[in-house]
Amino acid sequence: MVNVTYDASGDLIAYTPDGAPVVYNLGDISFVVLSMALVWIMIPGVGLFYSGLLRRKNALSMIYTSLASIAVVTFQWFFWGYSLAFSETGSAFIGDLKYFGLKGVLDQPSIGSTRIPAILFCVYQLMFAAITAALAVGAIAERGRLGPLLVFIFVWTTLVYDPLACWTWNSNGWSFVLGGLDFAGGTPVHISSGTAALAISIYLGKRRGYGTERLAYKPQNTTYVIIGTVFLWFGWFGFNGGSALSANLRAIQACIVTTLAASVGGLTWMLWDYRIEKKWSAVGFCSGAISGLVAITPASGFVGSPAAVLFGVVGGTACNFATQLKFVFHYDDALDIFASHAVGGIVGNLLTGIFAQASVAGFDGVTVIAGGWLDKHYIQLAYQLADSTAGVSYSFVVTTLILWVMHYIPGLRLRASEEAEILGIDDAEMGEFAYDYVGLEQEIGHSVDVFTKRPETPPTPPVEESNNPSDGSAADEKV
């Protein structure tokens, strides 16, 4: 039975097994619960963002993968994911099974902060694990099978995300002990997912028509891209601000630098695109905003507002130019996940080593760090570089191994057939569509000889001239 009560001020009091009282402020609990919900809404936001960038025949599958990530990772986190990442008795690399099945995860102080109970920290961190998987599996766009994807998400979260979360945020983790600074997930979330997306893209190979005009399509629904960005930007206040794990000044500062970096990143990317197209691109602004958000993530609890402007400029610029890497190295990353998340995460980690300040970290009244270059702690950049390099290497190698092991297990091959790719993943894998109408005639006509004999086109009847000028009405179009 849980032994909890309330004091005169209304704070929640729990008791440790030896009878010592632990006080939880209900304002802190409420703040983290709200932040948890904000991070959750980011996950379907990822699906909408990805969906809008693809062709209509693959639009629904991307929204589905985001929801599948929530479901699979939630079970994985309950089963053993939380224990592998955050058990206090684990190793420097990965936790043990102390909390298998969430046994014993309830009212005791969490490993993340003694200001909130373990069960709240558990569900908050669950959302980070789920969105990381959703970001990574976007790389299957237009050519991946949805059934094996469920297995991949479970295995990948276990073998890639959990160890990275452990070494970054667990008090026993090697990067944490070394002194690496990662406030909200530069390595566990963005570097791991972006690098995994690169490994998936290389494994799956190029889509049909790669390098030709057939893939030179525009996003099928820019409104989805914008709505997805709105959900992500909105939720990122819980992602970064909530990582303070308390309603305090540090959380507020994290929110300020988050929206500042996103704004500057969006403007930067849009201006870089304008120099080529001379158009003000909404998709470009959204892509830049995401890049700014990614870059500021590891630094959000460590840097001041002026530094956030630089994070937005450098993040938006680096990620914009990184989208050209796929043409240099000839891999087909349909959604530029590596460019936006892995490159943005690396930029954020390295800039954290330069601009982290002990004074900003101390806004919560308890955190003590040596800071970065601004505080003359020059070794911090080396710590950040080591963490980033380890994250990229580990995620790429282990993701590749998972994909090729699944490749040789009957029924688990992730690559869809050529016929499914032509028809569209929505129809081939789901039998459902995002829209009532999905135009396939041009795609199929350029891909396979569907008709043995095409019907002859009847001659166009002559149109009688009229003295009445056309007003562009439906009747005129019919004639």
N, C-alpha and C positions, 0 to 999 in steps of 0.2 A: 504494500500500500504506500502511496506517495504521501510523505509527511510535509505538507506545506500549510502556510497560514499567512496572515497579513498583519503588518504593524499599524500603528496609529496614523501614519501618513498615507496608508494605502499601498505601500510597497509589498511585493510578494516575498515571503521568506520561506526558503527551503532549508533542509538540514542534511548535512553530510552524514555518512554512515557512523561517524564517531560523535554525532550530535551537535557539531558546530553549525551555527546559522549562516546562511548565505542570502544576501539581500539582492533582489532583482527589481530595478525600477521599471514600472509598467510603461513609462514613456519610451524607454530604450527598447523594451519588448515590442511595443506597438510600431515603433519606427522600423525595426528589422522585419517584422511581419509585412509591413507595407512595402519595404524594399524587395522582399521575396516575391511579392505579387508583381512588382514592376519588372523584375528580371524575367518572370514567367511570360509576360506579354511580349517581351523581346523575341521569344522563340517563334511564334507564328509571324512576327514581324520579319524575321529572317526568311521564312517561307514566302511571304508576299513579295519581299524585295527580290528574291531569286526568281520567283514566278514571273514577275513583270519583265525581267530581262530576257526571257527565253521566247521560243516560238509558241504559238497558241496550242499546238498539239502536245506540248510537254508542260503546260502551265500548272495543271492540277497536281502533278506528281511532286513538284517542289513544295507545295503547301502541305501535302501529305507527309513528306519526309520530316518536316519540322514537328508535326504532331507525333509521328512515329518515334522521333528522338525523345520527346517528353515521356512517352509511355515506356519505352524500353529502358531508358536511363533511370527512370523512377524505380522500376523493379530492380535494376542492377544496383542502385544506390542502397535500397533496402536490403538486398540479398547480401552484398559484401563490399560494395563500392565505398560507402562512408567509412567502414572499418579499415579498408586498405589505404585510404587517404589520410584519415585523421585519428587513428588509434594512438594513444600516448605511448604504447609499449612497442611500437614498430621500429623499423631500422631507419637508417639515413636515406634509404631509397624508397621503401614501400612499407605500409603498415601491416599489421597482422589481423587475425580474425577475432579480435577481442569483442567487437560490436557486431558480429555476424547476426543477420536478421534484426538489426537494431536492438539487440539485447542489451539492456542497461543504459540505453540512450534516452534520458528523460529530463529529470530536474536538476541534475548535477551541473556545476559550471562547465562551460564548453572549453575546448582546447584553444579556440580562437579568441575568447574573451570571457573573463569571469563575470561580466556584466549581463550576460544572457545565458539561459540554460542550454544544455547540449542539444536538446531536441529542436530548438529553434535554429541553432547554428547548422544542424544537420539539414533541415529542409531548405534553408537559405543557400547552402553550398550545393545542394541538389540542383538548383536552377542553373548554377554555373556549369556543372557537368553536362546538363541537358543541352544548353545552348552551344557548348563547345562541339558536341557531337553533331548538332544541326548545322553548324557552320561548316564542319569538315565534309559531311556527306553531300553537300551541295555540288561537290565535284562530280557526282554521277550524272549530272544534268544531261538529258537527252539521249543517254546511252547506257544507263544502269538498271539492273533488275531490282525490284522492290522487295521481293521475298528474302533473298540472301542479305539484303541490306540490314534487316532486323538482327540477324546473327552478327553481322559486322559491327553494328553499333554496340552491342553488348560486349563483344570481345575487345573492341578498340577502347572503349571506356575503361575496361578492366586493366588492359596491358599498357595503355599509353596515358590516358588522362589521370588515372589514380596515382601512378608513380610520380608524374610531374607535379600534381597538386601536393603530394606528400613532401617532396623535396623542397618545394617552394614555401608552403604555409605551415606544415607540421613542425613543431618545435624541435623534432629530431632530424628533420630533413637536412641534407648536406648543404644545399644552397642557403637555407635559413640560418644554419649554424655559421656558414662562411661569412654571411653578412649581406647577401643579395637582397635588394629592395624590389618588391613587387606587390603593390598595394591591392590591385584588383584583378590581376590575371594576364599580364603581358605574355608570360611564358606558358602557363598551364592552359589558358584559353586561346589566345590569338596565335602565338607561334606554333603551338601543337596542332591546332585546327588548320591553319594555313599550310603548314608543311605536310600534314596528312592529305590535304586536298591536292597538293602537288604530286604526292606518291600515287594517289588514286587516278589522277589525270594521266600520268605516265603509264600506269598499269592498263587502264581502259583503252588507251590509244586514241587516235583522232576520230572525230565524227566524220561521217560521209560528207564529201564535198569540202573537206578542210583545205584551205588555201585557194578556194574558188569563190565566185560570187554567190554561190548557193548559201554560204554561211555569212554573207555580208548583210544580214537582216537587222532591222532596228528592233529595239525592245517592243514586245507585243502589247504591253500595257504600262505606260509610264505612270499612270495613276497608282498602280500597284507598287511601283518602285517608290513613289513618294509616300504612300501610306506605310509601306514597310519601314522607310526611313523615319517617319514620325513615331512609329511604335518603338523602334530601336533607340532613337534619341530620347524619347520619353522614359523608356525603361532604364536607360543608362544612368539616370540619376539614382536609381536603386542599385544598379550594378557598382558604380563607383562610390556614391555617397553612402550606400548601405554597408560598404566594406569597412567603415569605421566601427561598425557593430554597436553603435551608440548614437543617440541624438545629441551631438555636441558640435563644437566649432569646427573640428576637423572634417566632419561629415559635410557641413555647409561649404567649407573651402573646397572640398572635393567636387561638389556640385557646381560651384562657380567655374573652376578650371575645366570641368567637363564640357559645359555648354560653350565656353569661350574657345576651346580647342576645336570643337565641332564647327562652330561658326566660321572661324578662320580657315579651317581645312576645306570647308565647302566652297568658300570664295576663292581659295588658292587653286583648287582643282578646276573650277569653272573658268578661271582666268587663263590657266594653261591651255584648256581646250579652245577658248575663244581665239587664241593667237593663231590657231589652225583653221577653224571652221567659220570664225566671225559670227558665231551663234551663241546665245546664252542658254546653255544646256541644263535642263532640270536634272537629268540623269547624272551629268557631271557634278553638279552641286551636291546631289545626294551621295555620290561615290566619295567625294571629298569630305563630306561631313562624317561619313563612316570612318574614313582614314584618320581624321582628327580624333575621333572618339577612341579608336584603337590605340593610337599613339599615346594619348594621355592616360590610358587605363593603368599601366604600372606605376605612373608617377602621381596619380591624382591625390594621394594623401601625403605627398612629400614636397610638392612644388608650389610656388606662389603664382599669382595671376599673370604677371608679366611673362614668366616662362611659358605659360599655356599658349600664348600667342605664337611663340617660336615652335612649340609642339605642333600647332595647327599648320603652320607654313611648311615646316620640314616634313611632317607626316603627309600632308596633301601632295607635296611635290614628289617625294620619294615614291609614294604608292602610284601616283599618276605615271611616272616614267617606268616603274616596275611592270606596268601592264604590257610593256614591249618585250619583256623577257621571254614570253611564250613564243614570239616570232624569232627570237635569236636562238633559243634552244629547242624549238620545234616540238612543244608539247601543247595540248589542247585543254587549257583551263578555261572553260566556257564562261565562267562567272568571275574570273580574276580574283579568286579567293586567296591564292598565294600572295599576289601583289598587294591586296588590301590588308590581309590579316597577318601573314608571316612577316612581310617587310615592315608593315606598320608596327607590329609588336617588337621587332628588333630595334627599329628607330626609337620607340618609346622606352625600351629598356636602356639603351645606351644614353639617351638624353637624361634619363633619371639619374644615371651615374654622374652626370655633370651638374644638374640643376637641383637635385634633392637638397633640402635644407632641414637641419635639426629643429629649427624654430617652428617650421610649418608642421612637421611631424608631431611636435609637442602641443599642438592646438587641442589635443584631447586630454592633456594634463597628465598623461602616463607614459607615452611612447618616447623612448630615448634612442636616437640613432647618431652616427658620426657625421652623416650628411654626405654630399658629393663634392665636386670641385669647388662649388661656391663656398663651401665650408673648409676648403683646403684639405679635403680627404680624398686624395687623388687615386688611391688604390680602388675606390668604389667603382670606377669605370671598368677595371679589370674583373671585378666580381660580376658586374652586369654582363660583360662580354662572355665570361665563362658560363653563366647561366643560360644565355641566349644560344650559344654554340651547342651546349649540351641538349637544350630543348629541340633545336632544329635537327640535330643528328639522331637523337633518340626517336623522335616522332617519325622521321622519314624512314629509318631502317625498320622499326617495328611495324609500322603501317604496311610497308612493302612485304614484309614476311607474312603478316596476317592475310593479305590479299592473295599471295601465291599459295599459301596453305589451303585457303578456301577454294582456290582455282582448281586444285586437284581432288577436292572432295565432291562427289557426285551431287549435283543439285545446288551447290553453293557458289558457282561461278558468278561473278558480279556483272560481267559484260553481257548486255542484251544482244539479241540476234540482229542481223542486218534488217530483216523484215520488220522487227519491232521498232527499230530506229526510224525506218521509213514511215511506218504507220503512225508512230508517236507513242511515247511511253504511256500516256494517259489511256489510250485505247488498248494497246497491247497488254499492259500490265494491270490496268484497273478497270477497263470497260466503262469508264466514266470520264466526263469532260468538265473543264472549267467554264466552258461556254456552250451555247446551243449549236453554234456553227464553228467548225474548224476546217479551214480550207486546206485540202491536201492535193488537189488536182495538179497544181504546179509542181509540188514536191515529188509526187509520184510520177508525173509525166516526165520529169527530168531524171528519174531514177530507174524505173523499170518499165517494160512494155506491158502495160496493164491490159490494153485492149488489142485483140487480134485484128480487129478491123474497126477503124474509127468511122462513125457515121458522117456522111457528107454534109457539109454545111449548106443549107438552102440559100439561094441568092437573096440578097437584101432587096426588098421591094422599094421602088422609087418613092420618095417622099414628096408629096405635093407642096409646092411653094405656097406660102400664105403671106398675106399683107399684114397680119397681126404679129408684132414682135413677140418672141418667146420670153416668158417670165421665169424660165427655169423650173416650171412646176413638174409634178410627177407625171402628169398627162403628156407633157412634152418629152420627158425621158422615155416613156412607154412607146411613143411614136418613133 
